[in-house]
Amino acid sequence: MSPVAARLVATLTAPLSASKAQAPEISRSAGRTALLQRGDREALWVPLDDSYALGTSEEASVRFPAPWPQRRGTGAVAPDGSLAVFAGVHAVRAVEPSGTVRWEIRHGCWYGACLEMHESYEEYADRPDHKYPERGSAGFSSDGRLVWAHVRGPLPEGELEDGVIDEWLIVSADDGRVLAWVDACAAAAGSEHLAHPDPGQMGLSIGEGQDGAPLRWGRWDGRTLAVNYFDGQDLVLIGLNPSGERFMTVSHDQGTLAVRDTADGSVLTQWDAESDVPRHPEAEPENDEVWPAWDWAGGFLDETTLIAGTVESDEEWASVATGCSRQDSRPPSRSRTHSL
């Protein structure tokens, strides 16, 4: 297919200083679009209009006091901006804009060698061995009523079964009741949730460093949590189309980009980086050490159009190439290469 020209839609100024906060992210859920940014002292939620303009009134932005620094966990904000959930080293905590703690669920410590059940952040705040822990994550359902949380076990209520390290919970956003939990069958270094338009579905992409990338897809019917474990495949979840009927994955070795059916996880179409991605335009034909790999980033532009990136193996270029394709068997095209 022919290259697709990129068009600048909007330029936004990050509300928090780059020296004190993470890069801002654009969140879309339940028909709402918002800018999210996390700093050491607060998380900021700012609604965006259809032209991606920031809210102009002070009331448009919502600030949530953060219970611990950004390097000690992750966070998520409800689609309507009414509640933030911080997934930390020892607990998942729900915080209202006023700073009131609505609920907290303690769990095992994300520092791998620590077997303590900490009761507060202050217990390990100054401990050097807890400076760079692994981390889990939390995500709101599309209607904001549920929080899905990936935590290090055990919970205070009981001991872990043999072989269980990480757990996946469904929690009532209203009062913090744990509605269901399963063995995540993982030992994570980090994770990320991806909400489905159906409030009863959620994707969980787990990173285990060089050891793997487990993917989990959960379905909750109000009584039972069913999980697709993808037969032990190592897949990174990078996108979901607007209807939620299809999602996109990249294999842990970055060799295969695939579009899958959400209903059962089956592959609808896929592209191999080595055979389907054009070689770098400056690569010599006889150089067999130059090969592209799919980047762990991308997404759907609409129901059937996706965008994905490739990372060149050769450090001389350190290039990123982007391509987009309709969801058929044609490989994505190299539309432009940016030297970094």
C-alpha angles and dihedrals in degrees: 000000000000120000118272116226116231118231126202108238102179145338117223129192112227108243093216126054115263090228091060104032145043121262111280120256133206113232126196121189137143091000093306127116121200142165115238126194130172126205132174093264104030149011118227127209118189122177118227127208126226091279091051092249117153119246109267100210125078088235090060093071123066123205123200120195108237117229094210139010120286094250089061097064150328135266148203136199127216115254091252094046093243099120139023125205120204117200105204140172095276107012149020109234129190114210130188122215089259090060093252113145106231094187143334133206116199121208142165119309117269091217098097099220095048118094096177124118099223118208096198143015090243091068092072104014093110099032111116093211091060095049097101109024129167114260144212129202145221134217136188122234114246091262093047094236097108134049118205111203131189107204142168109252152272113060116212091253096068152350126273120258116244111288096013115126108152127034133201116216137191111209133185106247089209100059109359097250112159103234098180142348138189139184106271089206090222144100100214134203088188143335145196134208125221115197121221122216086245105078089217095062133072137168122218121196112194127194121207097175113238091346096073151287112254116198122205130187117194132199123191122190096180094270110038133042111212119188132197107213094185093232094283095302117154105233134157114217109221108160150009125202118239096260092046092233094119137030134191129231139181120207117245091247088053092235101116134046113194141181112213138193109250092212095067107357093247119153114256096179136344142186129214114220095216098049104026104041118077116243119256108279091235096048116113112240092235095049104105094176094073112086133152125234129194115256119233091244136082144094149192120289090193138336096302107016122082137180125212137168136223128211118212117230094218112091091204090076102023085191135170120210122193128204138171131202142176112252099268135096096283114110119242114262127235101248100173140347121216119199112218 
